[in-house]
Amino acid sequence: MADTTNLSLQQILKNDSKAYLGIFAVSFCLLLVVALCAQAMTWQWRSWLPGAEAEKSLIGGVKGAVYTFMSHLL
């Protein structure tokens, strides 16, 4: 009986990690598009995205913003 409980817990964790990765990927793509458009128009986009203010690179700023967004979901 312990094996079935452990197996179901592993499946739940695997499904949760897939869901987290999916939300992260979609959020990253959306925020990257916003940042790229704003960067092309020479706008100061880092102040729009919380977590991106101190970052120097575009990818680092977007990643910081996504992590900040993801922390609000949990």
C-alpha positions as CSV (number, residue, x, y, z in Angstrom):
1,M,0.0,0.0,0.0
2,A,2.9,2.4,0.7
3,D,4.1,1.9,-2.9
4,T,0.8,3.2,-4.4
5,T,0.8,6.2,-2.1
6,N,4.4,7.0,-3.0
7,L,3.7,6.5,-6.7
8,S,0.7,8.8,-6.7
9,L,2.7,11.5,-4.8
10,Q,5.5,11.3,-7.4
11,Q,2.9,11.6,-10.2
12,I,1.4,14.7,-8.5
13,L,4.8,16.3,-8.1
14,K,5.6,15.6,-11.7
15,N,2.4,17.1,-12.9
16,D,2.9,20.1,-10.7
17,S,6.4,20.7,-12.0
18,K,5.1,20.4,-15.6
19,A,2.3,23.0,-14.8
20,Y,4.9,25.3,-13.2
21,L,7.2,25.0,-16.2
22,G,4.3,25.7,-18.6
23,I,3.2,28.8,-16.7
24,F,6.8,30.0,-16.6
25,A,7.4,29.5,-20.3
26,V,4.2,31.3,-21.3
27,S,4.8,34.1,-19.0
28,F,8.4,34.4,-20.1
29,C,7.4,34.6,-23.8
30,L,4.7,37.2,-23.2
31,L,7.0,39.4,-21.0
32,L,9.9,39.0,-23.5
33,V,7.7,40.2,-26.3
34,V,6.6,43.3,-24.3
35,A,10.3,44.0,-23.4
36,L,11.5,43.6,-27.0
37,C,8.8,45.9,-28.3
38,A,9.6,48.5,-25.7
39,Q,13.3,48.1,-26.2
40,A,12.9,48.6,-30.0
41,M,10.9,51.8,-29.3
42,T,13.6,52.9,-26.8
43,W,11.2,53.1,-23.9
44,Q,12.2,52.5,-20.2
45,W,10.4,49.2,-19.8
46,R,12.3,47.9,-16.7
47,S,10.1,50.1,-14.4
48,W,7.0,48.4,-15.8
49,L,8.0,44.9,-14.8
50,P,8.6,44.4,-11.0
51,G,11.8,42.5,-10.4
52,A,13.5,43.8,-13.6
53,E,14.5,47.2,-12.2
54,A,18.1,46.3,-11.2
55,E,18.9,44.0,-14.1
56,K,21.3,45.1,-16.8
57,S,20.4,42.6,-19.5
58,L,17.1,42.1,-21.3
59,I,16.9,38.4,-20.6
60,G,17.9,38.9,-16.9
61,G,15.2,41.5,-16.5
62,V,12.5,39.4,-18.1
63,K,13.5,36.4,-16.0
64,G,13.4,38.5,-12.8
65,A,10.0,39.8,-13.8
66,V,8.7,36.3,-14.4
67,Y,10.0,35.0,-11.1
68,T,8.3,37.9,-9.4
69,F,5.0,37.2,-11.2
70,M,5.3,33.5,-10.4
71,S,5.8,34.2,-6.7
72,H,2.4,36.1,-6.6
73,L,0.7,33.0,-8.0
74,L,1.7,30.7,-5.1
